Amino acid sequence: MPTLPRRRVGSSEVEVSALSLGSWHIYDRIHFHDAVAMVRAAVSAGVNLFDVGVYGGPGMPPAYTDVLWGAVMRASGIPRAEYLVSAKLWIEAFDDDGFRPQLENAFFRGGFDRADLVILGDLRRDDVALEDLVDDLAGLTRAGLIRAWGVNNWSAGNIGRLREIAAARGVDGPQIAQLKYSVARRSIPDGEPFARLFADGFTMQASDVLEGGILAGRTELSREIGRDPGGVREAISRTAADFVATAEKLGTSAARLAVAFTLTHPANVTTLVGTSTTAQVEDNLAAAELVERIGAEELRALVEPFWADRGIVDPEGP
């Protein structure tokens, strides 16, 4: 398998592989031995970033994918120094104690003692001061518990405000946004508000690149997938067969073509994929070769007809 290139997250010292592996209920669905083989194959090929979220909470069904991931990594025998961990922190649970209780819970469940990156969940509260978030994360950085931080699906305006606050305080601000980005959902990352942030050194992690498997041709949904900004999922499903056919004409898979598209964005330092088999890892790893073979501009032109949220979703973001 090819070795992946690495890029720096914003102005931080964290360097991540072009592909990263997610944990959105993934490890709940994989046989343990298969999961160990999968992460070994991924790391051997150059993947160095694992996105690990604690998805269970009060009033929700228990979830164990992060606990299983920790067991998988221990069983794999891969030294901690050879991979990075990105943890999720949820604004809903931010209180007078800050993020530290959440972070320590993530450490306890996942079996690690520091996060190379933390991503703040969607901003759904209007009673949290952005200054408090910046101050709290600066404290976690000083304590050596995190190395860099970013946000998930925040608006360009709010990200800009976080960066202004951090600069005024002389601390590190957000370095990366985890954004929905695919051949179907492009309006926000490709829009002018985020272009201004990217021009200033801000970076992106592309996520939801297969629309829960729809863009790989699996239109019969059997499990939970992410939100549907703009209500375009039905439109995406209607064109999924055509997207698969486009990939086949190129002699590749729909999943590989979808991942390859995300690699053409100059601010995207890593694409988050939800692989559940070693074969899927290998298919995704070949996406970089596909970009090189076709060319970034031609590839983007080929998938232009599948842009479903154009003119529907505000480029500023949520």
Buried (B, 14 or more C-beta within 10 A) or exposed (E): BEEBEBBBBBEBEBBBBBBBBBBBBBBBEBEEEEBBBBBBBBBEBBBBBBBBBBBBEEEEEEBBBBBBBBBBBEBBEBEEEEBBBBBBBBBEBBEEEBBBEBBEBBBBBBBBEBBBBBBBBBBEEEEBEBBEBBBBBBBBBEEEBBBBBBBBBBBBEBBBBBBEBBEEEEBBBBBBBBBBBBBBBBBBBBBEBBBEBBEEEBBBBBBBBBBBBBBBBBBEEEEEBEEBBBEBBEBBBEBBEEBBEBBEEBEBBBBBBBBBBBBBBEBBBBBBBBBBBBEBBBBBBBBBEBBEBBEBEEBBEBBEEBBBBBEEBBBBBB
